Amino acid sequence: MSRLGNLGGRLYRGEVSIDFVGKQRFWYLVSGLILVISIVSLATLGLNRGIEFKGGSVFQFKAPNVTTSEIRSTIHDAGVGAGEPIVQSTSTGWRVQTESLDSAAAAKVQETVAQKYGLKSSNDVAVQTVGASWGSDVSKKALQGLVIFVLLVVVYLWITFEAKMALAAIIALAHDILITIGVYSLVQFEVTPASVVGLLTILGYSLYDTVVVFDKVRENTHALGTRTYSEAANLAVNQTLVRSINTTVIALLPVAGLLFIGAGLLQAGTLKDLSLVLFVGMLAGAYSSICIATPLLADFKEREPKMKELRARLAARGASPKRQARGQKQAAQAVNAGGSDTMTEVVEDDTDAAAVSTATQRKVLQQGPRQQPVRGTRRNRGGKK
């Protein structure tokens, strides 16, 4: 068995444990810092919305051995003066985005570019114009799709689990959305319809991971008696930890290929729009399902009177002298039995706490095969023949 598989088995059985729920303040601080950076970036830099959302005209053409400043100067010479054109070098040539132009102004730009860079005709300059009203409609449809998705998620979680689980999952989902949008603002990647599709995709992925963990939490907390809700929830996170890591790594590998090879090396614009949102969203989703959603759920549940009573009862039971003495003796026996093949039997008198400290330890050592009684021994012993 691999080391990761062995670790997964020990985590599942509770032999080793990582206290994710107990360190919720640390996770909240980390997420808070990331969210503050995202909000500041959105407030100052904003989003680089694509032509589909804000409207405009896009020109694509081939012009070797020219610079960005030369392309921008050519566009200005064509009569485009309002606003600074966005000039990008792609794997197929150049891409220039301007404000929305009418057909006459767009034709003049085509002719100017074709003459300046020796193209055969103005048709070699591809143009696409999107009106501002159409871009506004796309933005509204994207927002509507996001709202409908979130509402369906709330209803599903409310029916399948409970209200507090639904609330924790929605908070984690909003956490993932804000971090992903904040990264787009920081790196100033263009937001296109492909980005919106990717955002909806990673929301589903994040929800799936959270539901898997919550299902295990529900199983572990079905009949609480020896653990608090937080301890049972933390056990559920540890039991699903290796599965979450494996799923995330396997999902990120092809997405990383799209982002770093397809978009980075091959300069495929559509792949860049889709792969970045998937890469960031999957990482944020895996993190939030383990470190945000479950600790939040445990915090909500621990405020219930029933859970407070359970915690107080377990704390009182653990603080009793009898249980402390028993725990110390069991620890001592484990140390003494560590390298010995002898079988140890502990006989304890549970009448009071003082008797525990005087418990005797008897060692029984099995040597050789078990001796069977000789037939007729009892008869001979009684004098009968």
C-alpha positions as CSV (number, residue, x, y, z in Angstrom):
1,M,0.0,0.0,0.0
2,S,1.3,3.5,-0.8
3,R,2.1,6.0,1.9
4,L,-0.8,8.2,0.9
5,G,-3.2,5.2,1.0
6,N,-1.8,4.1,4.4
7,L,-2.2,7.6,5.7
8,G,-5.8,7.7,4.4
9,G,-6.6,4.5,6.2
10,R,-5.2,5.8,9.5
11,L,-7.1,9.1,9.0
12,Y,-10.3,7.2,8.4
13,R,-9.9,5.1,11.5
14,G,-9.1,8.1,13.6
15,E,-5.6,6.8,14.5
16,V,-4.1,10.1,13.3
17,S,-6.0,13.4,13.0
18,I,-5.5,16.9,11.7
19,D,-7.4,19.4,13.7
20,F,-9.1,21.4,10.9
21,V,-12.2,22.4,12.9
22,G,-10.2,23.3,16.1
23,K,-8.1,25.8,14.1
24,Q,-11.0,27.6,12.5
25,R,-9.8,31.0,13.6
26,F,-6.6,30.5,11.6
27,W,-8.5,29.5,8.5
28,Y,-10.9,32.4,8.9
29,L,-7.9,34.8,9.2
30,V,-6.3,33.4,6.0
31,S,-9.6,33.6,4.1
32,G,-10.2,37.1,5.5
33,L,-6.9,38.4,4.2
34,I,-7.5,36.9,0.7
35,L,-11.0,38.3,0.6
36,V,-9.8,41.8,1.6
37,I,-7.2,41.7,-1.2
38,S,-9.9,40.6,-3.7
39,I,-12.3,43.4,-2.6
40,V,-9.6,46.1,-2.7
41,S,-8.6,44.9,-6.2
42,L,-12.2,45.0,-7.4
43,A,-12.7,48.5,-6.0
44,T,-9.5,49.9,-7.5
45,L,-8.7,47.9,-10.6
46,G,-12.1,46.5,-11.5
47,L,-12.7,43.8,-14.0
48,N,-11.4,43.8,-17.6
49,R,-14.7,43.1,-19.2
50,G,-14.7,41.7,-22.7
51,I,-16.4,43.1,-25.7
52,E,-19.4,40.9,-25.1
53,F,-20.1,42.7,-21.9
54,K,-19.3,46.3,-22.6
55,G,-19.7,46.5,-26.3
56,G,-17.1,47.7,-28.9
57,S,-15.3,46.7,-32.1
58,V,-12.6,44.2,-32.5
59,F,-10.1,44.0,-35.4
60,Q,-7.9,41.0,-36.1
61,F,-5.1,40.9,-38.7
62,K,-1.6,39.8,-39.4
63,A,1.3,42.3,-39.3
64,P,4.8,40.9,-38.7
65,N,7.7,43.0,-37.4
66,V,5.6,45.8,-35.9
67,T,5.2,47.0,-32.3
68,T,2.2,47.6,-30.1
69,S,2.8,51.4,-30.1
70,E,2.9,51.3,-34.0
71,I,-0.4,49.4,-34.1
72,R,-2.0,51.9,-31.6
73,S,-0.8,54.9,-33.7
74,T,-2.2,53.4,-36.9
75,I,-5.6,53.0,-35.2
76,H,-5.5,56.6,-34.1
77,D,-4.6,57.7,-37.7
78,A,-7.8,55.9,-38.9
79,G,-9.9,58.4,-36.9
80,V,-10.4,56.4,-33.7
81,G,-9.8,59.0,-31.0
82,A,-12.2,58.3,-28.2
83,G,-10.5,56.0,-25.7
84,E,-7.3,54.2,-25.8
85,P,-7.5,51.0,-28.0
86,I,-6.5,47.7,-26.4
87,V,-3.8,46.1,-28.5
88,Q,-2.9,42.4,-27.9
89,S,-0.5,40.1,-29.7
90,T,-1.9,36.6,-30.3
91,S,-0.7,33.4,-31.9
92,T,-2.5,34.4,-35.2
93,G,-1.5,38.0,-35.3
94,W,-2.8,41.2,-33.7
95,R,-6.1,41.9,-31.9
96,V,-7.3,45.5,-31.4
97,Q,-10.3,46.4,-29.4
98,T,-11.9,49.9,-29.6
99,E,-15.1,51.5,-28.7
100,S,-18.2,50.6,-30.7
101,L,-17.8,51.9,-34.2
102,D,-20.4,52.2,-37.0
103,S,-20.0,50.5,-40.3
104,A,-18.3,53.5,-42.0
105,A,-15.8,54.0,-39.2
106,A,-15.0,50.3,-39.1
107,A,-14.4,50.2,-42.8
108,K,-12.0,53.1,-42.6
109,V,-10.0,51.3,-39.9
110,Q,-9.8,48.2,-42.2
111,E,-8.6,50.2,-45.1
112,T,-6.0,52.1,-43.1
113,V,-4.6,48.9,-41.5
114,A,-4.5,47.1,-44.9
115,Q,-2.6,50.0,-46.6
116,K,-0.2,50.5,-43.7
117,Y,0.9,46.9,-43.4
118,G,0.7,45.8,-47.0
119,L,-2.3,43.5,-46.8
120,K,-3.9,42.4,-50.0
121,S,-7.3,44.0,-49.2
122,S,-9.3,45.4,-46.4
123,N,-11.1,42.0,-46.1
124,D,-7.9,40.6,-44.5
125,V,-8.7,42.7,-41.5
126,A,-11.5,40.8,-39.6
127,V,-13.9,43.0,-37.7
128,Q,-16.5,42.2,-35.1
129,T,-18.8,44.9,-33.6
130,V,-21.0,44.4,-30.5
131,G,-23.4,47.1,-29.4
132,A,-23.5,48.2,-25.8
133,S,-27.1,47.1,-25.4
134,W,-26.2,43.6,-26.4
135,G,-23.4,43.5,-23.9
136,S,-25.7,44.7,-21.2
137,D,-28.1,41.9,-22.0
138,V,-25.3,39.4,-21.7
139,S,-24.3,40.7,-18.3
140,K,-27.9,40.5,-17.1
141,K,-28.3,36.9,-18.3
142,A,-25.0,35.9,-16.6
143,L,-26.2,37.4,-13.3
144,Q,-29.6,35.7,-13.6
145,G,-27.9,32.3,-14.2
146,L,-25.7,32.8,-11.2
147,V,-28.7,33.7,-9.0
148,I,-30.8,30.8,-10.2
149,F,-27.9,28.4,-9.5
150,V,-27.4,29.7,-6.0
151,L,-31.2,29.4,-5.2
152,L,-31.3,25.8,-6.5
153,V,-28.3,25.0,-4.3
154,V,-30.0,26.4,-1.2
155,V,-33.2,24.4,-1.9
156,Y,-31.2,21.2,-2.5
157,L,-29.1,21.5,0.6
158,W,-32.1,22.5,2.8
159,I,-34.0,19.4,1.7
160,T,-31.1,17.0,1.7
161,F,-29.4,18.1,4.9
162,E,-30.5,20.9,7.2
163,A,-30.7,24.7,7.3
164,K,-27.3,25.2,9.0
165,M,-25.6,23.0,6.5
166,A,-27.2,25.0,3.7
167,L,-26.0,28.2,5.2
168,A,-22.4,27.0,5.7
169,A,-22.3,25.7,2.1
170,I,-23.6,29.0,0.7
171,I,-21.1,31.1,2.6
172,A,-18.3,28.8,1.3
173,L,-19.7,29.2,-2.2
174,A,-19.7,33.0,-1.9
175,H,-16.2,32.7,-0.6
176,D,-15.1,30.8,-3.7
177,I,-16.8,33.2,-6.1
178,L,-15.3,36.3,-4.5
179,I,-11.8,34.9,-4.5
180,T,-12.0,33.8,-8.2
181,I,-13.3,37.2,-9.3
182,G,-10.6,38.9,-7.2
183,V,-7.9,36.9,-9.0
184,Y,-9.4,38.0,-12.4
185,S,-9.2,41.6,-11.2
186,L,-5.6,41.2,-10.0
187,V,-4.2,39.7,-13.2
188,Q,-6.6,41.7,-15.4
189,F,-7.6,38.7,-17.6
190,E,-10.5,39.6,-19.9
191,V,-13.9,38.5,-18.6
192,T,-15.8,36.8,-21.4
193,P,-18.8,34.5,-21.7
194,A,-16.4,31.6,-21.4
195,S,-15.3,32.9,-18.0
196,V,-18.9,32.9,-16.8
197,V,-19.3,29.3,-18.0
198,G,-16.2,28.4,-16.1
199,L,-17.4,30.1,-13.0
200,L,-20.7,28.2,-13.0
201,T,-18.6,25.0,-13.5
202,I,-16.4,25.5,-10.5
203,L,-19.4,26.4,-8.4
204,G,-20.8,23.0,-9.1
205,Y,-17.4,21.4,-8.4
206,S,-17.1,23.3,-5.1
207,L,-20.6,22.3,-4.1
208,Y,-19.9,18.6,-4.9
209,D,-16.9,18.5,-2.6
210,T,-18.8,20.2,0.2
211,V,-21.7,17.8,-0.1
212,V,-19.4,14.8,0.1
213,V,-17.9,16.1,3.4
214,F,-21.3,17.1,4.8
215,D,-22.7,13.7,4.1
216,K,-19.9,12.1,6.2
217,V,-20.5,14.8,8.9
218,R,-24.1,13.8,9.0
219,E,-23.2,10.1,9.3
220,N,-20.7,10.7,12.1
221,T,-23.1,13.0,14.1
222,H,-26.1,10.8,13.8
223,A,-25.7,9.5,17.3
224,L,-23.4,11.6,19.4
225,G,-22.3,10.2,22.7
226,T,-18.6,10.0,23.2
227,R,-17.6,13.0,20.9
228,T,-18.7,16.6,20.6
229,Y,-20.1,17.8,17.3
230,S,-16.9,19.5,16.4
231,E,-14.9,16.4,17.1
232,A,-17.2,14.3,14.9
233,A,-17.1,16.9,12.1
234,N,-13.3,17.0,12.2
235,L,-13.2,13.2,12.0
236,A,-15.4,13.4,8.9
237,V,-13.0,15.9,7.3
238,N,-10.1,13.7,8.0
239,Q,-11.9,10.6,6.6
240,T,-12.6,12.4,3.3
241,L,-9.3,14.3,3.2
242,V,-7.3,11.9,1.0
243,R,-10.3,11.6,-1.4
244,S,-10.6,15.4,-1.7
245,I,-6.8,15.7,-2.4
246,N,-6.9,13.0,-5.0
247,T,-10.0,14.5,-6.7
248,T,-8.5,18.0,-6.7
249,V,-5.1,16.9,-8.1
250,I,-6.6,14.8,-10.9
251,A,-9.0,17.6,-11.8
252,L,-6.3,20.3,-11.7
253,L,-3.8,18.5,-13.9
254,P,-5.6,18.9,-17.3
255,V,-6.8,22.4,-16.3
256,A,-3.2,23.4,-15.5
257,G,-2.3,22.1,-19.0
258,L,-4.9,24.3,-20.6
259,L,-3.7,27.3,-18.6
260,F,0.1,27.1,-18.8
261,I,0.5,25.4,-22.1
262,G,-2.6,26.2,-24.1
263,A,-3.0,29.8,-22.9
264,G,0.6,30.6,-21.8
265,L,2.7,29.0,-24.6
266,L,0.2,28.7,-27.5
267,Q,-1.5,32.0,-26.7
268,A,-5.0,30.6,-27.1
269,G,-7.3,33.3,-25.9
270,T,-10.4,31.3,-25.3
271,L,-8.5,28.7,-23.4
272,K,-7.0,31.4,-21.2
273,D,-10.5,32.8,-20.4
274,L,-11.8,29.3,-19.4
275,S,-8.7,27.7,-17.8
276,L,-7.9,30.5,-15.3
277,V,-11.4,30.5,-13.7
278,L,-11.3,26.7,-13.5
279,F,-7.9,26.6,-12.0
280,V,-8.5,29.2,-9.3
281,G,-12.0,28.1,-8.6
282,M,-11.1,24.4,-8.1
283,L,-8.3,25.3,-5.7
284,A,-10.6,27.7,-3.7
285,G,-13.4,25.1,-3.7
286,A,-11.2,22.3,-2.3
287,Y,-9.9,24.7,0.3
288,S,-13.3,26.0,1.4
289,S,-15.0,22.6,1.6
290,I,-12.3,21.5,4.2
291,C,-11.3,24.6,6.0
292,I,-14.3,26.9,5.8
293,A,-17.6,25.1,5.3
294,T,-17.1,22.4,7.9
295,P,-15.7,24.7,10.6
296,L,-18.5,27.1,10.0
297,L,-21.0,24.3,10.3
298,A,-19.4,23.2,13.6
299,D,-19.6,26.7,14.9
300,F,-23.3,27.0,14.1
301,K,-24.1,23.6,15.7
302,E,-22.1,24.2,18.8
303,R,-24.3,27.2,19.7
304,E,-27.3,24.9,20.1
305,P,-28.3,24.2,23.7
306,K,-28.2,20.4,23.1
307,M,-24.6,20.6,21.9
308,K,-23.6,22.8,24.7
309,E,-25.0,20.3,27.2
310,L,-23.2,17.4,25.5
311,R,-19.9,19.3,25.6
312,A,-20.3,20.1,29.3
313,R,-21.2,16.5,30.1
314,L,-18.2,15.1,28.2
315,A,-15.9,17.7,29.8
316,A,-17.1,16.7,33.3
317,R,-16.7,13.0,32.5
318,G,-13.2,13.5,31.3
319,A,-12.2,15.5,34.3
320,S,-13.2,12.8,36.9
321,P,-10.2,11.4,38.9
322,K,-11.2,7.8,38.1
323,R,-11.1,8.4,34.3
324,Q,-7.8,10.3,34.5
325,A,-6.2,7.5,36.5
326,R,-7.5,4.9,34.1
327,G,-6.1,6.9,31.1
328,Q,-2.7,7.2,32.8
329,K,-2.6,3.4,33.5
330,Q,-3.6,2.6,29.9
331,A,-0.9,4.8,28.6
332,A,1.7,3.2,30.9
333,Q,0.5,-0.3,29.8
334,A,0.8,0.7,26.1
335,V,4.4,1.8,26.7
336,N,5.3,-1.4,28.7
337,A,3.7,-3.7,26.1
338,G,5.5,-2.1,23.2
339,G,8.2,-4.8,22.3
340,S,6.8,-7.7,24.4
341,D,4.9,-10.7,23.2
342,T,3.4,-11.4,26.5
343,M,-0.3,-11.1,27.0
344,T,-1.2,-8.6,29.8
345,E,-4.4,-8.8,31.7
346,V,-5.3,-6.0,34.0
347,V,-7.6,-6.6,36.9
348,E,-9.2,-3.4,38.3
349,D,-11.4,-2.8,41.2
350,D,-13.8,0.0,40.2
351,T,-15.3,0.5,43.6
352,D,-13.6,3.8,44.1
353,A,-10.9,6.0,42.6
354,A,-8.3,4.9,45.1
355,A,-8.6,1.2,44.1
356,V,-7.7,2.1,40.5
357,S,-4.2,3.1,41.5
358,T,-3.7,-0.2,43.3
359,A,-4.8,-2.3,40.3
360,T,-2.8,-5.5,39.9
361,Q,-1.2,-6.6,36.7
362,R,-0.9,-10.3,36.0
363,K,1.1,-11.7,33.1
364,V,0.1,-14.9,31.5
365,L,2.7,-16.5,29.3
366,Q,1.6,-19.4,27.1
367,Q,4.4,-21.9,26.7
368,G,4.0,-25.0,24.5
369,P,0.8,-26.7,23.3
370,R,-2.2,-26.9,25.5
371,Q,-2.2,-30.0,27.8
372,Q,-5.3,-32.2,27.4
373,P,-6.6,-34.0,30.5
374,V,-5.8,-37.7,30.8
375,R,-8.9,-39.9,30.3
376,G,-10.0,-41.7,33.5
377,T,-8.1,-39.5,35.9
378,R,-11.1,-38.5,37.9
379,R,-12.3,-42.1,38.2
380,N,-9.0,-43.3,39.5
381,R,-8.9,-40.4,41.8
382,G,-12.2,-41.5,43.4
383,G,-10.9,-45.1,43.8
384,K,-13.1,-46.6,41.1
385,K,-11.7,-49.1,38.6
